[in-house]
Amino acid sequence: MTTYKLLINGALVDGEAALEVLNPATGQVIASVQRASKAQAEQAIAAAKAAQPAWAATSIEERRAKLRQLADAIDARTDEIARTMTQEQGKPLTDAIGEIGYASLFARYFADMEIPVETVQDDEAYHIEVHYKPLGVVAGITPWNFPFLIPTYKLAPAVLLGNAFILKPAPTTPLVATILGEIASTIFPAGIVSVLVDDNDLGPLLSSHPDIAKISFTGSTATGKRILEASANTLKRLTLELGGNDAAIVLDDADIERTARGIAASAFGNAGQVCVAVKRVYVPEALYDTLADALGQEANALPVGDGLEQGTRMGPMQNQAQYAKAKHYLEIAHRDGKVIAGGEVHPGEGLFVQPTIVRDIEDGSPLVEEEQFAPILPLIRYGDNDLDSVIARVNSSEYGLGGSIWSTDIDRAAKVAQRVDSGTVWINHASHFGPHIPFGGAKQSGIGSEFTENGLLEFAQRIVISVAH
């Protein structure tokens, strides 16, 4: 039987307590994972601080090689990690396999990146260069919706730059994170990678600790604000990728079939538990009935079930708290609109919610204004000559993570996209991201950037070296 242990100072160790992990498709306990105490967190931080200078002194070639070894080891254990992920997170096995492949891709992408040295002036008076150095110890606090990919794409740039990295995964999906720790323990020097499983009690310690130089967090806006507050006394560097209420704006020339297929894929992927999922759709009067029917057909045709069962395309909500929120939003859907697909939870132990389409609902409903993080999609009607008002309504949200425009006229769609206040705006697709694409939110959807050189340098201290001739 697999044992799921902490990684502290290069050793896989027991915690001072244990945490049971449930399969959200069955409600059954699937494993027990070791849980770190505050004293063990302090040990991990001290070990990371002690080990980091020697790691930073290694060559970039050696650090690249370690990341490539990490990617190779991930690839070699894909089937095992995927099955574990499906059991603890709920997503279909094919999606779990895809997530692991993407994690490996991110590790290789960062392994190939250069740490730039930029010359900004070179003349008779001055030679001035910009260098980038590691910050020290970085903590990654990660969510339960992508429990292997997100830890990997935080770890990779952090250690490439010469930082030590401490991972705190979500307590409802810790198993694959401990496997990542097990793999890392065979590759990186002691103290450079640590994994601390908790019961949502170590975040304040990590966020306020003077020996942690940076927090990279993905999760809710509310939790991001608490991290920001806790980090204030030490003025930590922060990257916060937070909530979103991504709006899809359908223009009056949109291709109905393509639009329905693309919106449904985004809204119901990972049971709607994606920060950049389509969460509200604005549809012109002329297309409203046709698109509503098409989206209803997409929802009704989506096979829902245990992710380990062949043919399943949507699994359960990941945890009881999110399931309760989904049920709350289903009540709102029936109260504030007309449910034309789904609208119910499945009976039994699993945390299943039917893919749901809600029409005849308006701005002001909590289902439209809030981030539901569930497979419940509201369709808001707008007048055929009311596009300016729709853009203003979309932009009135406190969130600004992503959005999408759907049209057969790309030039027209691009002009609308430039008016949307979001970190990313897709045209005729949604939720697409990759290591070569900068990613980050506007407004209360986050601070900082991830991926590409922009994301890499979030893990660095910029140093200007100025020489007078």
C-alpha positions in Angstrom: 0.0 0.0 0.0 1.3 3.5 -0.9 2.3 5.6 2.0 1.8 9.4 1.7 4.4 11.2 3.7 5.8 14.7 4.2 9.0 15.8 2.6 11.2 17.7 5.0 15.0 18.3 4.6 15.2 15.6 2.0 13.5 12.9 4.0 10.0 11.4 3.7 8.7 11.6 7.2 5.6 11.0 9.2 3.6 13.9 10.6 2.4 14.4 14.1 -1.1 13.6 12.9 -2.9 12.0 10.0 -5.6 13.2 7.6 -8.1 11.0 5.9 -8.7 11.6 2.1 -12.1 10.9 0.6 -13.1 9.9 -2.9 -15.7 12.5 -3.9 -17.4 10.1 -6.3 -18.1 7.5 -3.6 -17.7 9.3 -0.2 -15.3 6.5 0.9 -11.9 7.0 2.6 -9.2 6.1 0.0 -6.1 6.9 2.0 -4.6 8.4 5.1 -1.9 11.0 4.6 0.6 12.4 7.1 -0.1 15.9 8.3 2.5 18.4 9.4 2.6 20.2 12.7 3.7 23.8 13.1 7.0 22.6 14.5 7.6 20.5 11.4 6.8 23.5 9.2 9.4 25.4 11.1 11.9 22.5 10.5 11.1 22.6 6.8 11.6 26.4 6.6 14.9 26.2 8.5 16.1 23.4 6.2 15.1 25.3 3.1 16.9 28.4 4.3 20.0 26.5 5.1 20.1 24.6 1.8 19.2 27.4 -0.6 22.5 29.3 -0.9 24.4 26.2 -2.1 21.6 25.4 -4.6 21.8 29.0 -5.9 25.5 28.5 -6.3 25.1 25.5 -8.6 25.2 26.1 -12.3 22.1 26.8 -14.3 22.9 23.7 -16.4 22.7 21.5 -13.3 19.4 23.1 -12.2 18.0 22.5 -15.8 19.1 18.9 -15.6 17.2 18.4 -12.3 14.0 19.8 -13.8 14.3 17.5 -16.8 14.8 14.5 -14.5 11.7 15.6 -12.6 9.7 15.7 -15.9 11.1 12.2 -16.9 10.1 10.8 -13.5 6.6 12.3 -13.8 6.2 10.8 -17.2 7.3 7.4 -15.9 4.6 7.4 -13.2 1.7 8.9 -15.2 -0.7 6.0 -14.8 -0.2 5.8 -11.0 -0.5 9.5 -10.5 -3.5 9.8 -12.7 -5.5 7.1 -11.0 -4.6 8.6 -7.6 -5.7 12.0 -8.8 -9.0 10.8 -10.1 -9.8 9.1 -6.8 -9.0 12.1 -4.7 -10.1 14.9 -7.0 -12.9 13.3 -9.0 -12.0 14.4 -12.5 -12.2 11.8 -15.4 -9.1 9.6 -15.8 -8.4 11.0 -19.3 -8.4 14.5 -17.8 -6.0 13.4 -15.0 -3.7 11.9 -17.6 -3.8 15.2 -19.5 -3.0 17.2 -16.4 0.1 15.1 -15.6 1.3 15.5 -19.2 0.8 19.2 -19.0 2.8 19.3 -15.7 5.7 17.5 -17.4 5.4 20.0 -20.3 5.7 23.0 -17.9 8.7 21.5 -16.1 10.5 21.0 -19.5 9.5 24.5 -20.7 11.0 26.2 -17.6 14.1 23.9 -17.8 14.7 25.4 -21.3 14.3 29.0 -20.2 17.2 31.5 -20.0 17.7 33.7 -17.0 18.2 37.0 -18.8 21.0 39.5 -18.3 19.9 42.7 -19.9 22.3 45.6 -20.9 20.4 48.8 -20.6 23.2 51.2 -21.3 26.7 50.8 -22.7 28.5 54.0 -23.7 31.4 56.2 -22.7 29.8 57.1 -19.4 28.2 53.9 -18.0 27.8 50.2 -18.5 24.6 49.2 -16.8 23.2 45.6 -16.6 20.0 44.1 -15.1 20.5 40.7 -13.4 18.1 38.4 -11.7 18.9 36.5 -8.5 16.9 34.1 -6.4 14.7 35.4 -3.6 15.5 32.6 -1.1 12.7 30.4 0.2 9.4 30.4 -1.8 6.2 28.8 -0.6 3.6 27.6 -3.0 0.0 27.3 -1.7 -2.1 25.4 -4.1 -5.8 24.5 -4.7 -7.6 21.2 -5.2 -8.9 21.7 -8.7 -5.5 20.9 -10.5 -3.6 19.3 -7.6 -0.6 18.2 -9.7 -0.2 20.7 -12.5 -0.3 23.9 -10.3 2.3 22.6 -7.8 4.6 21.7 -10.7 4.3 24.9 -12.5 5.1 26.8 -9.3 8.0 24.5 -8.3 9.8 24.6 -11.7 10.5 28.3 -12.1 11.2 28.7 -8.4 14.0 26.1 -8.3 15.4 27.0 -11.8 16.2 30.4 -10.4 17.9 28.9 -7.4 15.2 29.2 -4.8 14.2 26.6 -2.3 10.5 25.7 -2.6 7.9 24.6 0.0 4.7 23.2 -1.2 1.5 23.3 0.8 -1.3 21.5 -1.1 -5.0 21.7 -0.5 -5.9 19.3 2.3 -8.7 17.6 0.3 -6.2 16.6 -2.5 -2.8 16.0 -0.9 -2.0 12.6 -2.3 -0.6 13.5 -5.7 1.4 16.4 -4.1 3.1 13.9 -1.8 3.9 11.8 -4.8 5.5 14.8 -6.4 7.4 15.2 -3.1 8.5 11.6 -3.2 9.8 12.1 -6.8 11.6 15.4 -5.8 13.3 13.7 -2.9 15.2 11.5 -5.3 16.3 14.4 -7.5 16.9 17.6 -5.6 19.3 18.2 -2.7 17.9 18.0 0.8 15.9 21.1 1.7 15.4 22.4 -1.8 11.9 20.9 -2.2 9.6 20.3 0.8 5.9 19.2 0.9 3.8 20.0 4.0 0.3 18.6 4.2 -2.0 20.5 6.6 -5.6 20.8 7.5 -5.8 24.5 6.4 -3.9 25.6 9.5 -0.4 26.3 8.2 -1.2 29.1 5.8 -0.9 31.9 8.3 2.5 30.6 9.4 3.9 30.4 5.9 2.4 33.8 4.9 3.9 35.6 7.9 7.2 33.8 8.4 10.3 36.1 8.1 12.4 33.4 6.4 10.0 33.0 3.5 10.6 35.5 0.8 7.7 34.9 -1.4 4.2 33.3 -1.5 2.9 32.0 -4.8 -0.8 31.3 -4.3 -3.6 30.0 -6.5 -7.1 30.0 -5.0 -10.0 32.1 -3.9 -10.0 35.9 -3.7 -11.0 35.8 0.0 -8.0 33.6 0.9 -5.7 35.7 -1.3 -6.7 38.7 0.8 -5.9 36.9 4.0 -2.4 36.0 2.6 -1.9 39.6 1.6 -2.7 40.8 5.1 -0.5 38.1 6.8 2.4 38.9 4.6 2.3 42.7 5.1 4.7 42.8 8.1 7.5 41.1 6.1 6.6 42.7 2.8 6.8 39.4 1.0 6.8 39.2 -2.7 3.5 37.8 -3.8 1.9 36.2 -6.9 -1.8 35.7 -6.3 -3.9 34.0 -9.0 -7.4 34.4 -7.6 -11.1 34.0 -8.5 -12.9 34.8 -11.7 -16.4 35.3 -13.0 -15.5 34.9 -16.7 -18.1 36.3 -19.0 -18.8 35.0 -22.5 -20.1 37.7 -24.8 -21.9 36.2 -27.8 -22.2 38.6 -30.8 -25.1 38.5 -33.2 -23.1 36.8 -35.9 -21.8 33.9 -33.9 -21.8 30.3 -35.2 -24.3 28.7 -32.9 -22.9 25.1 -33.0 -19.3 26.2 -32.5 -20.3 28.6 -29.7 -22.4 26.1 -27.8 -19.8 23.4 -28.0 -17.0 25.8 -26.9 -18.9 27.4 -24.1 -20.1 24.0 -22.7 -16.6 22.6 -22.8 -15.3 25.5 -20.8 -18.3 25.8 -18.4 -18.5 22.1 -17.5 -14.8 21.1 -17.7 -13.6 19.8 -14.3 -17.3 20.1 -13.2 -17.0 23.9 -13.5 -14.2 24.0 -11.0 -11.8 26.0 -13.1 -10.9 29.6 -12.4 -11.1 30.6 -16.1 -14.2 28.6 -16.9 -17.1 30.4 -18.6 -19.4 31.3 -15.7 -22.0 33.6 -17.3 -23.1 34.1 -20.9 -24.5 37.2 -22.5 -26.5 36.4 -25.6 -28.2 38.8 -28.1 -32.0 38.6 -28.4 -31.8 37.3 -32.0 -29.8 34.2 -31.0 -31.0 33.7 -27.4 -33.6 30.9 -27.9 -31.4 29.0 -30.4 -28.2 29.2 -28.3 -30.1 28.3 -25.1 -31.5 25.2 -26.7 -28.1 24.2 -28.1 -26.4 24.6 -24.7 -29.2 22.6 -23.1 -28.5 19.8 -25.5 -24.8 19.9 -24.8 -25.4 19.7 -21.0 -27.9 16.9 -21.3 -25.5 14.9 -23.5 -22.6 15.1 -21.0 -21.9 11.7 -19.3 -21.5 12.3 -15.5 -20.1 9.7 -13.2 -17.1 8.3 -11.4 -13.9 9.4 -13.2 -12.6 5.9 -13.2 -15.5 4.7 -15.3 -15.0 4.6 -19.0 -16.9 7.2 -20.9 -17.3 9.6 -18.0 -16.7 13.2 -19.1 -17.6 15.1 -15.9 -17.0 14.0 -12.4 -18.2 15.2 -9.0 -17.7 18.3 -7.0 -14.4 17.9 -5.2 -15.4 18.4 -1.6 -18.4 18.8 0.7 -17.9 22.6 1.0 -18.0 23.1 -2.7 -20.9 20.7 -3.1 -22.9 22.7 -0.5 -22.2 25.9 -2.5 -23.3 24.2 -5.7 -26.6 23.2 -4.1 -27.1 26.7 -2.9 -26.6 28.0 -6.5 -29.0 25.4 -7.8 -31.7 26.9 -5.5 -30.9 30.3 -6.8 -31.1 29.0 -10.4 -34.6 27.7 -9.8 -35.6 30.9 -8.0 -34.2 33.5 -10.4 -34.4 31.8 -13.8 -35.7 28.9 -15.8 -33.7 25.7 -15.6 -33.7 24.0 -19.1 -31.1 21.3 -18.4 -29.9 19.6 -15.2 -30.8 21.5 -12.1 -30.4 18.6 -9.6 -27.9 16.8 -7.6 -27.5 13.0 -8.1 -28.7 10.8 -5.3 -26.2 8.7 -3.4 -22.9 9.2 -1.7 -21.1 10.9 -4.5 -20.9 14.7 -4.8 -22.5 14.9 -8.2 -24.2 17.9 -9.7 -25.9 17.7 -13.1 -24.6 20.1 -15.8 -27.1 22.9 -15.6 -28.3 25.6 -18.0 -30.3 28.5 -16.6 -32.1 30.9 -19.0 -34.3 34.0 -18.4 -32.1 35.2 -15.5 -30.8 38.7 -15.1 -27.8 40.7 -13.7 -28.2 41.1 -10.0 -28.8 37.4 -9.3 -26.1 35.9 -7.2 -25.7 33.2 -9.8 -24.6 35.9 -12.3 -22.7 38.2 -9.9 -20.7 35.6 -7.9 -18.2 32.9 -8.8 -20.2 29.7 -8.6 -17.3 27.3 -9.3 -19.8 24.6 -10.3 -21.4 23.3 -13.5 -24.3 25.8 -13.4 -24.4 28.3 -16.2 -26.6 31.3 -16.5 -27.6 32.9 -19.8 -28.4 36.6 -19.8 -30.3 38.1 -22.6 -29.4 41.5 -24.1 -30.9 43.7 -26.8 -29.6 43.5 -30.3 -28.3 47.1 -30.2 -27.1 47.0 -26.6 -23.5 45.8 -26.9 -22.0 48.8 -25.2 -24.2 48.2 -22.1 -23.2 44.5 -22.0 -19.5 45.4 -22.0 -20.1 47.8 -19.2 -22.0 45.2 -17.2 -19.3 42.6 -17.8 -16.7 45.1 -16.6 -18.6 46.1 -13.5 -17.5 42.8 -11.8 -14.9 42.9 -9.1 -13.2 40.1 -11.0 -11.1 40.3 -14.1 -9.4 36.9 -14.7 -10.7 35.9 -18.2 -13.5 36.4 -20.7 -14.4 35.3 -24.2 -16.0 36.8 -27.3 -17.9 34.6 -29.8 -18.3 35.8 -33.4 -17.6 34.9 -37.0 -16.1 38.4 -37.6 -12.7 38.2 -35.9 -11.9 41.9 -36.4 -15.1 42.9 -34.8 -14.6 40.5 -31.9 -11.0 41.7 -31.4 -12.3 45.3 -31.0 -14.8 44.1 -28.3 -12.1 42.0 -26.6 -9.9 45.1 -26.2 -12.7 46.7 -24.2 -13.0 43.8 -21.7 -11.2 44.4 -18.4 -9.7 40.9 -17.9 -6.2 39.5 -17.9 -7.0 37.2 -20.8 -9.8 37.4 -23.5 -10.3 34.5 -25.8 -12.1 34.7 -29.2 -14.1 31.7 -30.2 -12.6 29.6 -27.5 -12.1 29.8 -23.7 -9.9 28.6 -20.8 -6.9 27.9 -23.0 -3.5 28.5 -21.4 0.1 27.3 -21.8 3.6 27.9 -20.5 4.3 30.2 -23.4 1.3 32.5 -22.7 1.5 35.1 -19.8 -1.3 34.5 -17.3 -2.7 36.7 -14.6 -5.8 38.6 -13.5 -7.0 42.2 -13.4 -8.8 43.8 -10.4 -9.5 41.3 -7.6 -8.6 38.3 -9.7 -5.0 38.6 -8.8 -1.6 40.2 -8.5 1.4 39.3 -10.7 1.9 37.0 -13.6 2.6 33.3 -14.2 4.2 31.4 -17.1 6.7 32.7 -19.7 9.6 34.9 -18.8 7.2 37.2 -17.0 6.3 34.4 -14.6 9.8 33.2 -14.2 11.0 36.6 -13.1 8.3 36.7 -10.4 10.6 34.3 -8.5 13.6 36.6 -8.8 15.1 39.7 -7.2 16.1 42.3 -9.9 19.5 43.7 -9.3 20.9 46.6 -11.4 24.7 46.7 -11.7 25.9 50.1 -12.8 29.5 50.8 -13.7 30.9 54.3 -14.3 33.8 54.5 -16.7 
